Amino acid sequence: MTKRPRADGTPTLAPIEARQITEVFRAEAGLSFAEDAAFVLERRLRERLTALGIPTFAAYAELLRRGTPEAAREIEEALELVTTHETYFFREEYQLRAFRTEVLPRLCDLSGARRRISVWSAGCSTGEEPYSVAMILQSSPLLDGWEKRVLGSDLSKKCIAAARRGVYGKAAFRATPPEMRDAYFVEEADGTRVSADVRAMCTFAQLNLLHGDRCAVVGKVDAIFCRNVLIYLDAEARARVISTLFERLAPGGYLMLGHSESLLNVPSEFEPVSLTDALVYRRPDVGSGRLRTESR
């Protein structure tokens, strides 16, 4: 049943309409919503009804479910509003430190004479994470003379556009070490821009992690950061994403998840690796025969 508009005429979202809309988002992006998500969805999506001139959420749900190119475009607009894009440079610094001091030396040993390293930031939002990783690679003496590549991908087209622009406001720097800000950023009239040498290391692409076949464009990478993505997905979507990440990692490569995420209840072939200050995951290096969990 459609709920009647409020006294001021603004549309309201009934439970059945909320279920219809969240099912669309679950099918498209694997998103999981709490039972009480209707209020948040109503508030965030109301502007789309206004923009489209649609009077009710029932009509909006019908639009999303049509399976037409128009519906696909609107789903993309809606997902921009209901997904979380909160991030900043050097977020979860303890894990980035572990990556710099413990993971990078292992990857260097694994690389041998290849002297090339590739990292994928899967779910990169507006770019702060891949740029942070690129700065770590650029500043590491271990990688002097190496070819260094960082790919950032996100479901959001607007986030990817912001990442490519590489200009940020004050809030993005709440955890940035002063030496990194001095070395890799340039102050400009409209904000603080990532330096040209770091931007040159990074490429960005709009990708849906549920579409494993399309993620093949990433190629094989040595490390993946997929932080604070799995927490928003349902169980089936998490399993599909982890399978894609495993496929994209080269043997011996490492996966970094967010601090509240783990693979404890996700079937996968990853092996956990306990570092000094972080737990990460590794794709077994079959060629070396090292298939057992490492720990330090």
C-alpha positions in Angstrom: 0.0 0.0 0.0 1.3 3.5 -0.9 1.5 5.9 2.0 -0.2 9.2 1.6 1.9 12.3 1.1 2.6 14.5 4.1 0.6 17.6 4.8 3.3 19.6 2.9 2.9 17.4 -0.1 6.3 15.6 0.1 6.0 11.9 -0.8 6.5 9.1 1.8 8.0 5.7 1.4 5.8 2.7 2.3 7.4 -0.6 3.5 6.5 -2.4 0.3 8.0 0.3 -1.8 11.1 0.3 0.3 11.4 -3.5 -0.3 10.9 -3.1 -4.0 13.6 -0.4 -4.2 16.1 -2.2 -2.1 15.7 -5.4 -4.1 16.7 -3.4 -7.2 19.8 -2.1 -5.4 20.6 -5.6 -4.1 20.4 -7.0 -7.6 22.5 -4.3 -9.1 25.2 -3.7 -6.5 24.7 -6.4 -3.8 23.8 -3.8 -1.2 22.3 -5.0 2.1 19.8 -2.8 3.9 18.5 -3.0 7.5 14.8 -3.5 8.1 14.5 0.1 9.2 16.2 1.6 6.2 13.0 3.1 4.8 13.5 6.5 6.6 17.0 6.9 5.2 16.0 5.9 1.7 13.0 8.3 1.7 15.2 11.2 2.8 18.0 10.5 0.3 15.9 9.6 -2.7 13.2 12.3 -2.4 15.2 14.7 -4.5 15.2 12.1 -7.4 11.4 12.2 -7.4 11.4 16.0 -7.6 14.0 16.0 -10.4 12.0 13.5 -12.4 8.6 15.0 -11.6 7.4 11.6 -10.2 4.6 12.1 -7.5 5.0 8.9 -5.5 7.6 6.3 -4.4 5.4 3.6 -5.9 5.8 5.2 -9.3 9.6 5.6 -8.7 9.9 1.9 -7.7 8.1 1.0 -10.9 10.5 3.0 -12.9 13.5 1.3 -11.3 12.1 -2.1 -12.1 11.4 -1.6 -15.8 14.7 -3.0 -17.1 15.0 -0.2 -19.6 18.0 2.0 -20.4 16.1 4.8 -18.6 15.8 2.6 -15.6 19.5 1.7 -15.7 20.5 5.4 -15.8 18.2 6.2 -12.8 19.5 3.2 -10.8 23.0 4.7 -11.2 21.7 8.1 -10.0 20.0 6.5 -7.0 23.0 4.5 -6.0 25.1 7.7 -5.9 22.7 8.9 -3.2 22.3 5.7 -1.1 25.9 4.6 -1.0 28.6 5.9 1.5 31.5 7.8 0.1 33.2 8.9 3.3 37.0 8.6 3.1 40.2 10.6 3.6 44.0 10.3 3.0 45.9 7.7 5.0 42.8 6.2 6.5 43.5 3.3 8.9 47.1 4.3 9.0 48.2 1.2 11.0 47.3 -1.0 8.0 49.1 1.3 5.5 52.1 1.1 7.8 52.0 -2.6 7.8 51.7 -2.6 4.0 54.8 -0.3 3.8 57.0 -2.1 6.3 55.9 -5.8 6.0 53.9 -6.5 2.8 56.1 -4.5 0.4 59.3 -6.3 1.3 57.6 -9.6 0.7 56.2 -8.4 -2.7 59.7 -7.2 -3.6 61.1 -10.7 -2.9 58.3 -12.3 -4.9 58.9 -10.0 -7.8 62.5 -10.9 -8.3 64.0 -9.3 -11.4 60.6 -8.1 -12.7 60.8 -4.8 -10.7 57.2 -3.9 -11.3 54.3 -3.6 -8.8 50.6 -3.1 -9.4 48.0 -2.3 -6.7 44.2 -2.1 -7.0 42.1 0.0 -4.8 38.7 -1.6 -5.2 36.0 0.7 -4.0 38.2 3.8 -4.1 35.5 6.5 -3.6 36.9 9.9 -4.5 40.5 8.7 -4.8 42.1 9.3 -1.4 43.0 5.7 -0.9 44.7 5.0 -4.2 46.6 8.2 -4.0 47.7 7.4 -0.4 49.0 4.0 -1.7 50.8 5.6 -4.6 52.6 8.0 -2.2 53.7 5.0 -0.1 55.0 3.3 -3.2 56.7 6.5 -4.5 58.4 7.1 -1.1 59.7 3.5 -0.6 63.4 3.1 -1.2 62.7 -0.6 -2.0 61.0 0.5 -5.2 63.6 2.9 -6.6 63.6 2.4 -10.3 60.6 0.2 -10.3 57.5 0.5 -12.5 54.7 1.4 -10.1 51.0 1.3 -11.0 47.9 2.0 -8.9 44.3 1.5 -10.2 41.3 2.9 -8.4 37.8 1.7 -9.2 34.4 2.6 -7.8 30.7 2.0 -8.6 30.2 5.7 -8.6 30.8 7.7 -11.8 30.9 11.0 -9.8 33.5 9.6 -7.4 35.7 8.5 -10.3 35.4 12.0 -11.8 36.5 13.5 -8.5 39.4 11.1 -8.2 40.7 11.9 -11.6 40.5 15.6 -10.8 42.6 15.1 -7.7 41.8 18.3 -5.9 40.7 18.0 -2.2 39.4 20.2 0.6 40.6 20.4 4.2 38.6 17.4 5.6 40.5 15.0 3.3 43.7 15.7 5.2 42.7 14.8 8.8 45.2 11.9 9.0 47.8 13.0 6.5 51.4 13.0 7.8 53.0 16.5 7.3 55.9 15.1 5.3 53.5 13.5 2.8 51.5 16.6 2.5 54.7 18.6 1.9 56.1 16.2 -0.7 53.0 15.2 -2.7 50.5 18.0 -2.8 50.3 21.4 -4.3 48.2 24.3 -3.0 45.9 25.8 -5.6 43.1 28.4 -5.5 40.3 25.8 -5.5 41.9 23.3 -3.1 44.9 21.1 -2.6 45.9 19.0 -5.7 47.8 15.7 -5.7 51.2 16.2 -7.3 51.7 15.4 -11.0 54.1 12.5 -10.4 51.6 10.7 -8.1 48.7 11.3 -10.4 50.7 9.9 -13.3 51.0 6.6 -11.3 47.2 6.3 -10.9 44.4 5.4 -13.3 40.7 5.3 -12.4 37.8 3.3 -13.8 34.1 2.9 -13.0 33.6 -0.8 -12.2 30.9 -2.8 -10.5 32.7 -5.5 -8.4 29.8 -7.9 -8.9 30.7 -8.0 -12.6 33.7 -10.2 -12.4 34.1 -10.5 -16.2 34.3 -6.7 -16.5 36.9 -6.5 -13.7 39.2 -8.5 -15.9 40.4 -5.2 -17.3 42.3 -4.7 -14.1 44.7 -7.5 -15.1 46.8 -9.3 -12.5 47.8 -7.2 -9.5 50.2 -7.7 -6.6 48.0 -6.2 -3.8 44.4 -5.2 -3.4 42.8 -2.7 -1.0 39.1 -3.4 -0.6 38.3 -1.6 2.6 34.9 -0.8 4.0 33.1 -2.3 1.0 32.1 -5.7 2.1 30.2 -4.3 5.2 27.6 -2.9 2.8 27.0 -6.1 0.9 24.8 -9.2 1.4 26.3 -12.6 1.9 26.0 -13.7 -1.8 27.5 -10.4 -3.0 30.4 -10.7 -0.6 31.2 -14.2 -1.8 31.1 -13.0 -5.5 33.4 -10.0 -4.8 35.9 -12.1 -2.9 36.0 -14.5 -5.7 36.7 -11.7 -8.2 39.5 -10.2 -5.9 41.1 -13.7 -5.6 41.1 -14.0 -9.4 42.7 -10.6 -9.9 45.5 -11.2 -7.5 48.7 -12.7 -8.7 49.8 -15.8 -6.7 51.5 -14.6 -3.5 49.6 -11.3 -3.7 47.9 -9.6 -0.7 44.4 -8.4 0.1 43.7 -5.7 2.7 40.2 -5.3 4.1 38.7 -2.7 6.4 39.2 -2.9 10.2 35.7 -4.3 10.8 35.8 -6.8 7.9 37.1 -10.3 7.6 36.7 -13.5 5.6 35.7 -15.5 8.6 32.3 -16.5 7.2 33.1 -16.1 3.5 34.2 -19.2 1.6 37.5 -18.4 -0.1 41.0 -19.8 -0.9 42.7 -16.8 0.8 45.0 -17.6 3.7 45.1 -15.1 6.6 48.5 -13.5 7.4 49.1 -12.0 10.9 51.4 -9.0 10.6 52.6 -6.9 13.6 49.6 -4.6 13.6 47.2 -5.9 11.1 45.6 -9.0 9.7 45.7 -9.3 5.9 45.0 -12.1 3.4 47.2 -13.7 0.8 46.6 -15.7 -2.3 48.7 -18.8 -1.9 51.8 -18.9 -4.1 51.3 -22.4 -5.5 54.6 -22.4 -7.2 56.5 -22.1 -4.0 54.4 -24.7 -2.2 53.7 -22.2 0.7 50.0 -23.0 1.3 49.9 -22.8 5.0 48.9 -19.7 7.1 51.8 -17.4 7.7 52.2 -15.6 11.0 54.5 -13.2 12.7 
